[in-house]
Amino acid sequence: MTVEEMVERFLCPGCVCGGDVRCGHYRPDGSYGHRCEGHVLGTVMLPVGNFALGLPRGFNRPGPRDDRATTRNTMVVRLWAGGRRPEWDRFNVAVWAMERDGFLFVRTYVPRLNDAMVDVVEGGSLAMAPGAVDVGEFADEID
């Protein structure tokens, strides 16, 4: 799978900017993983708020961010295709993880920066994210 196909599968659904990478707002960033800098959460449900329609529950909500506290309609989602993956350790902590449909979804926390992101790894397994809570065991309970 290409990173553009991953963008269209996980980020474009529900994005304010459009439904594919030809929307005119697709801004690829491959500095660490791959992401679209133009991605904006366009799906809202009360009282939940904004969420990423293309991601599974537990990985689809932005959470509070000091620099975006007024909108909460963006989130950092890093996509890893073609055998690439992040390295989780004491400085990049895998908190929650779940395998689904050939992908590993991980909520990653970076304590030294007080920042969080979602990683989506093509062909990933729970063994790659040591210490992470297996959300797949209770995914149906997540709102």
C-alpha positions in Angstrom: 0.0 0.0 0.0 1.3 3.5 -0.8 1.2 6.3 1.8 -1.3 8.1 -0.4 -3.6 5.1 -0.2 -3.2 5.1 3.5 -4.0 8.9 3.6 -7.2 8.2 1.6 -8.2 5.3 3.8 -7.6 6.8 7.2 -7.5 10.6 6.9 -9.6 11.7 4.0 -13.0 10.2 5.2 -14.7 13.1 7.0 -11.9 15.6 6.3 -13.1 19.1 5.7 -10.7 19.5 2.8 -11.9 16.6 0.6 -12.2 12.9 0.0 -8.9 12.1 -1.6 -5.3 13.4 -2.1 -6.4 15.3 -5.1 -8.5 17.7 -3.0 -6.1 20.6 -3.4 -5.2 20.7 0.3 -3.1 17.6 0.6 0.2 18.6 2.1 2.4 15.5 2.5 4.9 15.5 5.4 7.3 12.6 5.4 9.7 13.9 8.1 8.7 11.2 10.6 6.3 8.6 9.2 3.9 10.2 6.7 1.1 12.6 7.3 -1.1 15.2 5.6 -0.5 18.6 7.2 -3.8 19.8 5.6 -6.0 17.2 7.4 -8.9 18.8 9.4 -11.4 16.7 11.3 -14.7 17.5 9.7 -17.0 15.0 11.5 -18.7 16.2 14.7 -21.0 14.3 17.1 -22.4 15.9 20.2 -21.3 15.6 23.0 -18.2 13.8 21.7 -16.9 16.6 19.5 -14.7 16.2 16.4 -13.3 12.9 15.4 -11.5 11.2 12.5 -14.0 9.2 10.7 -11.4 6.9 9.0 -9.8 5.7 12.3 -11.2 3.1 14.7 -12.7 4.1 18.1 -10.0 4.7 20.7 -7.7 6.3 18.0 -10.1 8.7 16.3 -10.4 11.6 18.8 -7.9 14.5 19.0 -7.8 15.2 22.7 -6.8 18.5 24.2 -3.8 20.3 22.8 -2.6 23.6 24.3 -1.9 25.2 20.9 -5.2 24.2 19.4 -7.5 24.2 22.4 -10.1 26.5 20.8 -10.8 24.2 17.8 -9.7 20.6 18.6 -10.3 19.8 15.0 -6.8 18.6 14.1 -4.6 15.8 15.3 -1.3 14.3 14.4 -1.7 10.9 12.6 1.5 9.3 11.4 1.2 6.6 8.7 3.8 3.9 8.2 3.8 1.9 5.0 6.2 -0.4 3.2 7.8 -2.0 6.2 8.5 1.4 7.9 7.6 1.8 11.6 8.3 4.1 14.6 10.6 3.0 17.4 8.8 3.0 20.7 10.9 3.4 23.9 11.0 5.5 27.1 10.9 8.7 25.0 8.2 7.7 22.6 5.8 5.6 24.6 3.2 3.2 23.1 0.2 3.6 25.4 -2.7 2.0 23.6 -2.5 -0.4 20.7 -4.8 -2.6 18.6 -4.4 -4.8 15.5 -7.2 -4.5 13.0 -7.5 -5.4 9.3 -3.8 -5.8 8.8 -2.8 -2.6 10.5 -1.5 -1.7 14.0 -3.0 1.4 15.6 -1.0 3.0 18.4 -1.6 6.0 20.6 1.9 7.3 21.2 2.9 9.7 23.9 6.0 11.8 23.9 6.5 12.8 27.6 9.4 15.2 27.1 7.3 17.3 24.8 3.9 16.6 26.4 2.6 15.6 23.0 0.6 12.7 21.6 -0.1 11.2 18.2 -1.7 8.2 16.5 0.5 5.9 14.6 -0.9 3.5 11.9 1.5 0.8 10.9 0.8 -1.3 7.8 1.3 -5.0 8.7 2.2 -4.1 12.3 1.7 -6.4 15.3 1.2 -5.8 19.0 4.7 -7.2 19.6 6.1 -4.0 18.1 4.5 -1.9 20.8 5.9 -3.4 24.1 4.0 -2.4 27.2 1.0 -0.9 25.3 -2.5 -1.8 26.5 -4.2 -4.0 24.0 -7.3 -2.0 23.2 -8.6 -4.8 21.0 -9.7 -6.6 24.2 -12.3 -3.9 25.0 -12.7 -1.9 21.8 -16.5 -2.4 21.9 -16.6 -0.5 25.2 -14.9 2.7 23.9 -17.3 5.5 23.0 
